[in-house]
Amino acid sequence: MSVGGWLFACAYDRLLSGVEAAGLQAHRKRLLASASGRVLEIGAGTGANLTLYPEGIESLTVTEPESAMARKLARRIRDERRTAALIEAPAEQLPFGNAEFDAVVSTLVLCTVKDQAQVLGEIRRVLKPSGCLLFIEHVRSDEPQLARWQDRLNGLNRIVGHGCNCNRRTLEAIGAAGFRLTSLERTVLHKAPPFVRPLVVGIAESGVRPLGGLGS
Ligand SMILES: C[S@@+](CC[C@H](N)C(=O)[O-])C[C@H]1O[C@@H](n2cnc3c(N)ncnc32)[C@H](O)[C@@H]1O
């Protein structure tokens, strides 16, 4: 376990507490109300979403590659008496079969993964053809001046945010991976520094055709 990873895991909930209270938790609640069936959450961190899933979901699987985070997550699952399978794995290589899940949840994760295209490909692979990606991600600004500042400050942000990039075109990457947006809210992460403020909250259909479904 790296010292940086351990420090980030210890400080994470405190770092985010103002942002959660200023609206992030409300976004989480609204989005996760749409989760149903077999649900997979990638990069679940300290488990901020755990208590927000609807009672009726069939199963919850959470993944987390950082061991310090995974330990906090395991403790939270126990403390909240939540039934969830925890697997330590990066989202670039999800240890699941094809079409196992009805929903995949990614909140503030696509900013940090090493390879966004590979992760989005893996998410599509494990989603059923009717499945959805539910996401909350901070992204590159549409305003050129702020986007330039995001580029300048990205190195610093990667250090403070343990690998988090503030200048990624995540929405475009979701589209390029073959997802089809069915819901999108462009908003801001209130109380966050300006360069991590632009936020997208949405749902995207996998659009993977079932085998033999071409042309049908
Ligand atoms: C900013 S935190 C978000 C945590 C949580 N999803 C939330 O909403 O509070 C980013 C998380 O992504 C995880 N992460 C980093 N690289 C990853 C990867 N390649 N695959 C999956 N998760 C990753 C980190 O360990 C961390 O838990």
The ligand as an SDF file (V2000), in Angstrom:
LIG
                    3D

 27 29  0  0  0  0  0  0  0  0999 V2000
  -12.4350   10.4250   -6.0350 C   0  0  0  0  0  0  0  0  0  0  0  0
  -12.5470    8.7790   -5.4750 S   0  0  0  0  0  0  0  0  0  0  0  0
  -14.3050    8.4250   -5.6450 C   0  0  0  0  0  0  0  0  0  0  0  0
  -14.7670    7.3970   -4.6660 C   0  0  0  0  0  0  0  0  0  0  0  0
  -16.2740    7.0870   -4.7490 C   0  0  0  0  0  0  0  0  0  0  0  0
  -16.6270    6.5380   -6.0220 N   0  0  0  0  0  0  0  0  0  0  0  0
  -17.1160    8.2850   -4.4560 C   0  0  0  0  0  0  0  0  0  0  0  0
  -18.0560    8.5750   -5.2090 O   0  0  0  0  0  0  0  0  0  0  0  0
  -16.8940    8.9300   -3.4100 O   0  0  0  0  0  0  0  0  0  0  0  0
  -11.8640    7.8650   -6.8480 C   0  0  0  0  0  0  0  0  0  0  0  0
  -11.8770    6.3810   -6.5920 C   0  0  0  0  0  0  0  0  0  0  0  0
  -11.4880    5.6780   -7.7870 O   0  0  0  0  0  0  0  0  0  0  0  0
  -10.6320    4.6380   -7.4160 C   0  0  0  0  0  0  0  0  0  0  0  0
   -9.8110    4.2520   -8.5710 N   0  0  0  0  0  0  0  0  0  0  0  0
   -8.6010    4.7210   -8.9390 C   0  0  0  0  0  0  0  0  0  0  0  0
   -8.1600    4.0970  -10.0300 N   0  0  0  0  0  0  0  0  0  0  0  0
   -9.1090    3.2000  -10.3680 C   0  0  0  0  0  0  0  0  0  0  0  0
   -9.2160    2.2230  -11.3920 C   0  0  0  0  0  0  0  0  0  0  0  0
   -8.2630    2.0700  -12.3060 N   0  0  0  0  0  0  0  0  0  0  0  0
  -10.3190    1.4510  -11.4100 N   0  0  0  0  0  0  0  0  0  0  0  0
  -11.3050    1.6200  -10.4880 C   0  0  0  0  0  0  0  0  0  0  0  0
  -11.2500    2.5200   -9.4950 N   0  0  0  0  0  0  0  0  0  0  0  0
  -10.1580    3.3130   -9.4310 C   0  0  0  0  0  0  0  0  0  0  0  0
   -9.8220    5.2250   -6.2820 C   0  0  0  0  0  0  0  0  0  0  0  0
   -9.1560    4.2350   -5.5330 O   0  0  0  0  0  0  0  0  0  0  0  0
  -10.9140    5.9430   -5.5130 C   0  0  0  0  0  0  0  0  0  0  0  0
  -11.5460    5.1070   -4.6140 O   0  0  0  0  0  0  0  0  0  0  0  0
  1  2  1  0
  2  3  1  0
  2 10  1  0
  3  4  1  0
  4  5  1  0
  5  6  1  0
  5  7  1  0
  7  8  2  0
  7  9  1  0
 10 11  1  0
 11 12  1  0
 11 26  1  0
 12 13  1  0
 13 14  1  0
 13 24  1  0
 14 15  1  0
 14 23  1  0
 15 16  2  0
 16 17  1  0
 17 18  1  0
 17 23  2  0
 18 19  1  0
 18 20  2  0
 20 21  1  0
 21 22  2  0
 22 23  1  0
 24 25  1  0
 24 26  1  0
 26 27  1  0
M  CHG  2   2   1   9  -1
M  END
$$$$
